[in-house]
Amino acid sequence: MDEPNIRLRVELRTDILLGPGKADLLQGIRETGSIAAAGRRMGMSYKRAWYLIDTLNGAFRDPLVTANKGGRTGGGAQLTPMGDAVLDAYRRMETAATKAVTDDLAQLTGLLKPPV
């Protein structure tokens, strides 16, 4: 059985959302140094991953991700200090939200029918 959990989605403005997908993409770039590799880890096309990064880069005062073109030199991507700050803040909010609802989530889980 899957453990119950919450998924935090932050609406920074009407047109600017930050949720688990974008956070996981940023995390993937942090860990792999590549937009393509981060997207592949999530089953996402490079085009979709780049679109999401471009959207995030345009939403904040400074870009969250910088990328170098591929080719002979290999390319790559990395989080900027702003990207690190945004991802770290989101992860802290995620942890705090999970802690805040632990008791209620356990109560709700206890009210579920047993699995068939």
Residue pairs with C-beta under 8 A, 6 or more apart in sequence:
1 115
4 105
4 108
4 109
5 98
5 105
6 97
6 98
6 101
6 105
7 19
7 20
8 19
8 20
8 90
8 93
8 94
8 97
9 17
9 18
9 19
9 20
10 17
10 18
10 19
10 90
10 93
11 17
12 18
12 59
16 59
18 56
18 86
18 90
20 94
21 42
21 52
22 52
22 56
23 87
23 90
23 91
23 94
24 42
25 38
25 39
25 42
25 44
25 49
25 52
25 53
26 56
26 64
26 65
26 79
26 83
26 86
26 87
27 38
27 87
28 37
28 38
28 39
28 41
28 42
29 35
29 38
29 53
29 65
29 77
29 78
29 79
29 83
30 78
30 79
30 83
30 84
30 87
31 38
32 38
32 41
33 76
33 77
33 78
34 75
34 76
34 77
35 46
35 49
35 50
35 53
35 65
35 67
35 77
36 46
36 49
38 49
38 77
39 45
39 46
39 48
39 49
39 50
42 49
53 64
53 65
53 67
53 77
56 64
56 65
56 86
57 63
57 64
57 65
60 82
60 86
61 82
62 80
62 81
62 82
63 80
63 82
63 83
64 79
64 80
64 82
64 83
64 86
64 87
65 77
65 78
65 79
65 80
65 83
66 77
66 78
66 80
67 75
67 76
67 77
68 74
68 75
68 76
68 77
69 75
79 87
